[in-house]
Amino acid sequence: MRSQGSNSKLVRVQNRALVLRIIQKRGSVSRKEIAGLTGLTQAAITKITADLIDRGLVVEGGNEIKAQGLGRRPVGLSINKERYKIVSLYLGRTTIQAAVCDLSGNILFKHEEFGDIYADTGKDFETEIITIIDRLLTSHGIGSESLLGIAIAAPGPINAKKGILLGIPGNNLKVSEAPFDWRNVDIATILGERFGAPVFADNEANVAALGESWFGAGMNLNNFVLYSVGIGIGSGVIIDGMMYRGEDDVVSEIGHITIDYKGPQCVCGNFGCLELYAGFKRLVDLYRGDNAAGPTGVFTSKDHAVIARDVEFIFNRAAAGEQAAIAAVSEIGRFLGIGAVSLANIFSPESIILSGNDIGGSDLGLLVPIVQESVRKGAFSVIANKVKVMQSSLGKDARLYGCVALVLQDFFDQPDGEY
């Protein structure tokens, strides 16, 4: 049970975030308009906006606002895009994305590359991340004094409170048998000391959910689930507009629910996990006709970057009407539907948003009606008819946008506006 102090703190953070998001969305908006949109009192809005101005997040003026009637033209509030910058970093299984963003969520500069960063060992892992960020900041003349924060999205379990990348999923397999090894890297301390800015890290599905909530398809939703599908499968949960993290920052690991207790062993140590049947490594195998009878854990290629390019090719072929590609995508979609039914029954969300991880710019539109039909048929009737399945509106950049939200959300939680 939350204490009264905890509830008060949560409401304060929510209200600051809500006001800033309205200013982000509107571009320029008056205090009176914000009060009308939020339902908060004029006094509350005055206090919140004064705090945002003091913190350098919001400025007065900017675009003119048309006066209502004969009264004085209201003063517009807009995001201070010049004061702070945020570094967003997505360390995917196949792709590394790094971006500099402003407080409105605009991606100013972006770097992308295919690569399996998890193959690095020892200091190489940290060194590569530092090099990517340093190159991005240096090439665009951005100093540490203008950094509001650095945020990292990555697969696997992460201690979001401390910014520590944890060990491999499960404890039944050796590190050498796992696809990657976090090795308990204290990434927040490492990058914080190097760049002199606050650093945050969280699971990629959680970060993508925040991105959709602040800037994408979830902006007008209070309760939804981000269904992260790709080589790995996960989910992020937004309840009453806030991220649900669970007790240990590990929650809703939908990819590791058992759908066949006699199935093959998963990297997590369990058997017959959803990820083995609905993950996009399996999509590649289905399309190529390899191991078509069922997943075996032995795939055509173990190179994640190669698999990602294959997945994009298959989705493109399916969109062009090729029957073999459509059949493979449909089969994956039916298994993803099993996971979606569980998500619907557990969380009763307004929407389930499909977001691709490690698959570049693949269009997931073909999966939406398949997953929607599974939910309609398989979820409890009171839930099935209300849950809308949709595709992410942020595409492959969802995690970069989510990193912006991760930094801003924490900034609002600071009592004096300073780190």
C-alpha positions in Angstrom: 0.0 0.0 0.0 1.3 3.4 -0.9 1.8 5.9 1.9 0.1 9.3 1.7 3.5 10.9 1.1 4.2 8.6 -1.7 0.8 9.3 -3.3 1.4 13.0 -3.0 4.8 12.7 -4.7 3.4 10.6 -7.5 0.6 13.2 -8.1 3.2 15.9 -8.2 5.3 14.1 -10.8 2.2 13.2 -12.9 0.9 16.8 -12.9 4.3 18.3 -14.0 4.6 15.7 -16.7 1.0 16.3 -17.9 1.5 20.0 -18.1 4.8 19.7 -20.0 3.4 17.1 -22.4 0.5 19.5 -23.2 3.0 22.3 -23.9 5.0 19.9 -26.1 1.9 18.8 -28.0 0.4 22.3 -28.5 3.6 24.1 -29.3 2.4 27.3 -27.6 -0.4 27.3 -25.1 -1.8 29.7 -22.4 -2.1 28.8 -18.7 -5.9 29.1 -19.0 -5.9 26.6 -21.8 -3.8 24.2 -19.8 -6.1 24.5 -16.9 -9.1 23.6 -19.1 -7.3 20.6 -20.7 -6.0 19.2 -17.4 -8.9 20.0 -15.0 -6.4 21.5 -12.6 -7.0 24.8 -10.9 -5.5 28.1 -12.3 -3.5 28.3 -9.0 -2.0 24.9 -9.5 -1.2 25.6 -13.2 0.5 28.9 -12.2 2.6 27.1 -9.6 3.6 24.2 -12.0 4.4 26.5 -14.9 6.4 28.8 -12.7 8.4 25.8 -11.6 9.0 24.6 -15.2 10.1 28.1 -16.2 12.5 28.3 -13.2 14.0 24.9 -14.2 14.6 26.2 -17.8 12.3 23.7 -19.4 9.6 26.2 -20.5 9.7 29.8 -21.7 7.1 32.5 -22.1 6.4 34.1 -25.4 7.1 32.3 -28.7 4.1 31.8 -31.0 1.3 34.3 -30.5 -2.0 33.1 -29.0 -5.2 34.7 -30.3 -7.1 36.6 -27.7 -10.6 35.5 -26.8 -13.0 38.5 -27.0 -11.7 42.0 -26.1 -9.4 40.9 -23.3 -5.7 41.0 -23.1 -3.9 38.5 -25.3 -2.8 35.5 -23.1 0.9 34.8 -22.8 1.9 31.6 -24.5 4.1 29.0 -23.0 6.4 26.9 -25.1 9.2 24.4 -24.7 12.7 25.8 -24.2 14.4 23.9 -27.0 17.7 25.7 -26.6 18.5 25.2 -22.9 18.9 21.4 -22.6 19.7 18.4 -24.7 19.2 14.7 -24.0 21.2 11.8 -25.3 19.2 8.7 -26.2 20.9 5.4 -26.7 19.3 2.1 -27.8 21.6 -0.9 -27.5 19.6 -3.5 -29.5 20.6 -7.0 -30.3 21.2 -6.1 -33.9 21.2 -2.3 -34.0 22.8 0.5 -32.1 21.0 3.9 -32.2 22.2 7.1 -30.6 20.6 10.5 -30.8 20.7 14.0 -29.4 17.1 15.2 -28.7 15.6 18.5 -27.5 13.0 18.7 -24.7 10.1 18.4 -27.2 11.3 15.0 -28.3 12.7 16.2 -31.6 15.6 14.1 -32.8 18.2 16.6 -33.8 21.1 14.3 -34.7 21.1 10.5 -35.0 23.6 7.8 -35.5 22.6 4.2 -36.4 24.7 1.1 -37.2 24.2 -2.6 -37.3 26.3 -4.4 -34.8 26.2 -7.0 -32.0 27.6 -5.0 -29.1 26.9 -7.9 -26.7 29.7 -9.9 -28.3 32.2 -7.5 -26.7 33.9 -8.6 -23.5 35.6 -6.8 -20.6 36.1 -3.1 -21.1 35.3 -3.1 -24.8 31.5 -2.9 -24.0 31.8 0.2 -22.0 34.4 1.7 -24.3 32.2 1.3 -27.3 29.3 3.0 -25.7 31.5 5.9 -24.5 33.0 6.3 -28.0 29.5 6.4 -29.6 28.3 9.1 -27.2 31.5 11.1 -27.3 31.5 11.1 -31.1 27.9 12.3 -31.2 28.4 15.1 -28.8 31.8 16.3 -30.2 30.7 16.3 -33.8 27.8 18.6 -33.0 29.5 20.8 -30.4 27.4 19.8 -27.4 29.0 20.3 -24.0 28.2 18.5 -20.7 26.7 21.8 -19.3 23.8 21.5 -21.7 23.1 17.8 -21.0 19.9 17.2 -19.0 20.7 13.5 -19.0 21.7 10.4 -20.9 19.2 7.5 -21.1 19.8 3.9 -22.3 17.3 1.4 -23.5 18.4 -2.2 -23.7 17.0 -5.8 -23.7 17.1 -8.0 -20.7 16.7 -7.3 -16.9 18.0 -3.9 -15.7 18.0 -2.3 -12.3 16.4 0.9 -13.4 16.7 2.5 -9.9 20.5 2.3 -10.0 21.1 2.2 -13.7 22.8 -1.2 -13.6 22.7 -3.7 -16.6 22.1 -7.0 -14.9 23.2 -10.6 -15.8 21.8 -12.9 -18.4 18.2 -14.0 -18.2 17.7 -17.0 -16.0 20.4 -19.0 -14.1 20.3 -22.4 -15.7 22.6 -21.7 -18.7 26.3 -20.8 -18.8 27.3 -17.3 -20.0 28.9 -18.9 -23.1 25.5 -20.5 -24.1 23.6 -17.2 -23.8 23.1 -14.7 -26.7 24.6 -11.9 -24.6 25.9 -11.2 -21.1 25.3 -7.9 -19.3 27.9 -8.8 -16.6 26.3 -6.5 -14.0 27.6 -3.3 -15.7 27.1 -0.2 -13.6 26.5 1.9 -16.7 25.0 4.9 -14.8 28.2 5.4 -12.8 30.5 4.8 -15.7 28.8 7.2 -18.1 28.0 9.7 -15.4 31.6 10.1 -14.4 32.7 10.4 -18.0 30.1 12.9 -19.2 29.1 14.7 -16.0 25.4 14.2 -16.5 22.7 12.0 -14.9 22.4 8.6 -16.5 19.4 6.3 -16.7 18.9 2.8 -18.0 15.8 0.6 -18.4 14.4 -2.3 -20.3 13.7 -1.5 -24.0 10.1 -2.4 -23.7 9.5 -0.1 -20.8 11.3 2.7 -22.6 9.3 2.1 -25.8 6.1 2.3 -23.7 7.2 5.6 -22.2 8.0 6.9 -25.7 4.5 6.0 -27.0 2.9 7.5 -23.9 4.7 10.8 -24.2 5.0 11.2 -28.0 3.3 8.4 -29.9 0.2 6.2 -30.2 -0.3 6.2 -26.4 -0.5 10.0 -25.8 -4.3 9.9 -25.2 -4.3 6.6 -23.4 -4.2 6.1 -19.6 -3.8 2.3 -19.7 -2.0 0.4 -22.4 0.6 -2.3 -23.0 3.5 -1.9 -25.3 4.1 -5.3 -27.0 7.7 -5.4 -28.0 8.1 -8.0 -30.8 11.2 -9.0 -32.7 14.2 -11.3 -32.0 13.2 -11.0 -28.3 9.7 -10.5 -27.0 8.7 -8.3 -24.1 6.2 -5.8 -22.9 6.0 -2.5 -21.1 2.9 -1.5 -19.1 1.4 1.9 -18.6 -1.2 2.2 -15.8 -3.0 5.5 -15.0 -0.4 7.2 -17.2 2.6 5.9 -15.3 5.1 3.1 -15.9 4.4 -0.1 -13.9 7.7 -1.5 -12.8 6.9 -4.2 -10.3 8.9 -4.8 -7.2 12.3 -5.4 -8.8 12.1 -3.5 -12.1 11.4 -6.8 -13.9 7.7 -7.1 -14.9 5.6 -8.5 -17.7 8.2 -10.7 -19.3 5.7 -12.0 -21.7 8.3 -13.6 -24.0 9.1 -16.1 -21.2 5.7 -17.5 -20.4 5.5 -21.2 -21.2 3.1 -22.1 -24.0 4.4 -25.7 -24.4 5.8 -27.3 -21.3 7.2 -30.1 -23.5 8.9 -27.6 -25.8 12.6 -26.8 -26.2 14.7 -25.1 -23.6 14.9 -21.3 -23.8 17.9 -19.1 -22.9 16.1 -18.2 -19.7 16.3 -21.8 -18.6 12.6 -22.5 -18.9 11.0 -24.7 -21.5 8.6 -23.9 -24.4 8.7 -20.1 -24.0 6.6 -17.9 -26.2 9.8 -16.2 -27.6 10.9 -19.5 -29.2 7.6 -19.7 -31.2 6.9 -16.1 -31.9 10.3 -14.5 -32.0 11.5 -13.4 -35.4 14.4 -15.8 -35.5 11.6 -18.3 -35.9 10.1 -16.2 -38.7 13.3 -16.5 -40.7 13.3 -20.3 -40.2 9.7 -20.6 -41.3 10.3 -18.6 -44.4 13.3 -20.6 -45.4 11.7 -23.9 -44.6 14.2 -24.8 -41.9 12.9 -26.6 -38.9 9.4 -25.9 -40.0 7.9 -28.5 -37.7 8.7 -26.4 -34.6 11.4 -24.3 -33.0 14.6 -26.2 -32.0 16.8 -23.4 -30.8 19.1 -23.9 -33.8 18.7 -21.2 -36.3 19.9 -20.6 -39.8 22.1 -17.8 -38.6 23.2 -16.8 -35.2 24.3 -13.4 -36.4 21.7 -11.0 -35.1 22.4 -8.3 -37.7 21.9 -10.8 -40.5 18.6 -12.0 -39.0 17.4 -8.4 -38.7 18.0 -7.8 -42.4 16.3 -11.1 -43.2 13.3 -10.1 -41.2 13.0 -6.8 -43.0 13.1 -8.6 -46.3 10.4 -11.1 -45.3 8.0 -8.3 -44.1 8.6 -6.4 -47.4 7.9 -9.5 -49.4 4.7 -10.2 -47.4 3.6 -6.6 -48.0 4.2 -7.1 -51.7 1.9 -10.2 -51.6 4.3 -13.1 -51.7 2.4 -16.1 -50.2 5.4 -17.8 -48.6 6.2 -14.6 -46.7 2.6 -14.0 -45.8 2.3 -17.5 -44.4 5.4 -17.1 -42.2 4.2 -13.7 -40.9 0.7 -15.1 -40.2 2.1 -18.1 -38.3 4.2 -15.8 -36.1 1.2 -13.5 -35.7 -0.9 -16.4 -34.3 1.7 -17.1 -31.6 2.0 -13.5 -30.8 -1.8 -13.5 -30.4 -1.4 -16.1 -27.6 0.8 -13.6 -25.7 -1.6 -10.7 -26.4 -4.5 -12.6 -24.9 -2.5 -13.1 -21.7 -1.6 -9.4 -21.7 -5.3 -8.4 -22.2 -6.6 -10.7 -19.5 -3.9 -9.6 -16.9 -3.9 -5.9 -17.5 -7.3 -5.1 -19.2 -5.7 -2.3 -21.2 -7.4 0.2 -23.5 -4.9 -0.8 -26.2 -2.0 -3.2 -27.0 0.6 -1.4 -29.1 2.9 -3.5 -31.3 6.4 -2.2 -31.5 9.3 -3.9 -33.4 12.6 -4.3 -31.7 15.8 -5.1 -33.7 14.0 -5.2 -37.0 14.7 -1.8 -38.5 11.9 -0.2 -40.3 9.7 -3.3 -40.8 6.0 -2.5 -41.1 4.1 -4.6 -38.6 0.7 -3.7 -40.1 0.1 -7.3 -41.2 0.3 -8.5 -37.7 -2.3 -6.1 -36.2 -5.5 -7.8 -37.5 -4.1 -11.3 -36.7 -3.3 -10.3 -33.1 -6.6 -8.4 -32.8 -8.6 -11.4 -33.9 -6.7 -13.6 -31.3 -7.6 -11.1 -28.5 -11.2 -11.0 -29.7 -11.6 -14.7 -29.6 -9.4 -15.6 -26.7 -9.7 -12.9 -24.0 -12.5 -12.6 -21.5 -15.5 -11.2 -23.3 -15.7 -8.1 -21.1 -12.1 -7.3 -22.1 -11.9 -8.7 -25.6 -14.3 -6.2 -27.2 -12.7 -3.1 -25.8 -9.0 -3.8 -26.3 -7.7 -2.2 -29.5 -4.5 -3.6 -31.1 -2.5 -1.0 -33.0 0.9 -0.4 -34.4 3.5 1.9 -32.9 3.4 5.4 -34.4 7.1 6.0 -33.6 8.4 3.0 -35.5 12.0 2.0 -34.9 12.7 5.2 -33.0 10.3 4.5 -30.2 13.1 3.7 -27.8 14.9 7.0 -28.6 11.8 9.0 -27.8 11.3 6.9 -24.7 14.7 7.8 -23.5 13.7 11.5 -23.6 10.7 10.7 -21.5 12.8 8.7 -19.1 15.1 11.7 -18.4 12.3 14.2 -18.2 10.2 12.0 -15.9 13.1 11.7 -13.4 13.8 15.5 -13.7 10.3 16.2 -12.5 10.9 14.1 -9.5 13.8 16.3 -8.3 12.5 18.6 -5.4 14.6 21.6 -6.3 15.1 21.2 -10.1 18.7 20.4 -9.8 20.7 17.1 -9.9 
